[in-house]
Amino acid sequence: MHPRSVIGAIVLAALAMPVGPAGAVDQYPDWKGQWSRFIVRGVAGQASHDQTRPGGYGQQAPLTPQYQAVLEESLADQANGGLGNFPTSRCFPAGMPHMMMGFGPQEYVITPEATYILINWDDHARRIFTDGRDWPKDIEPTYAGYSIGKWIDEDGDGKYDVLEVETRHLLSDRVYDASGLPFHKDGQTVIKERIFLDKADKGILHDEITVLDHALTRPWSITKTLKRIAQAQPLWRTAVCAEGNTRVKIEDENYFLSADGKLMPTRKDQPPPDLQYFTRKQR
């Protein structure tokens, strides 16, 4: 075969090869590196759902009266030394959308079929499928839920700018943040996101989150912001919540484990655990 014919055949074959559902790899934005939570000055305390506002009542969450009462009970219990409505204190995963706050460093791995968000904390990772799949008909709910995304080229320059995501199939035993802001127990939460780099500063990543949930009187939209760590080779730590966790739940009571390994109460007049299965030593 003539060399030109061989070259032409190779070119035609290359053009005919599929490039994946979402296009060529160089079309994707640069989200490489290590990302951590952007600290907003003047907002003290635990990382709240809306990081521009203080936690608890300061979030001004549009809760129904029933779930406003759940928040009030949680805050009252915490003020009295309890954990309130915050299961993550006992090393349960935070789940969506709390897992996106950047409490620990995040890493984004983008492929045509899926974007992976690595967390390595109470929550380990998210998978956002971008291969054009439909919602599964039968799936078990999880803390992170099931996420389907779509890449958008907003400015028409041939490169993707925004990842639009919808997440469903979430376990209902989750909260927004450490104050115990509740979700409805029916497990019908839908979370929509738009994730994109800041136009003026490529070291800033925004995650616009809108929650649709029956514990809310209307959809609730906030923006979480992450900053890229300015290190070529950042240190990646692995955190295991169970290591050094001093919270112990026995039946409906939460206790504290002291430095010498003794069980301590977390509030005044807290009853001790039931020891009926233990034989006490006679003094």
QUIHU-V376028 format. One line per field, one symbol per residue. phi: phi as a letter, one per 20 degrees, with the letter a starting at -180 (. if undefined). psi: psi as a letter, one per 20 degrees, with the letter a starting at -180 (. if undefined). A space follows every 50 residues. Layout:
phi = ???
psi = ???
This chain:
phi = .fgffffffffffffeffdnfdnfffeefedfoddcfeeefndenffege fecffmffflffefgfeffffffffffffeoeemecfffemfgfmeegfe fmgdfdcdddcgeadddeclcgedacddfcenfeffecbefcfemdddcb ecdfemencfdcdeccccldffeccfaffngedffemdgcddccdafffe bfecddcfdcddbfedeagddbcecddefecfcfedddddgffmfeecdc ldddddeffenefcfdbfmfffffdfedeefee
psi = qqhhhgghhgghhghipqjqhjaqhiiqrnkrapprpoppqioraqorgo iiqrrchihlpmqrhgihhggghghghhhjiaiblnhhhkjqqhrpjhij ikgrqqppoprhhqppopglbhqgrqpopkjjrrpqhoqpqrgiappprp ppnhjkjjqqhpopqppalqqimrrhaiijpqrqiikjppppqopqqphh oijppqnopppoqiiqirqoprpqpqqppmphmqpoqppohhojpjpppo cjqprporhjjqpqqirpkpqrqpkhjqoqpp.
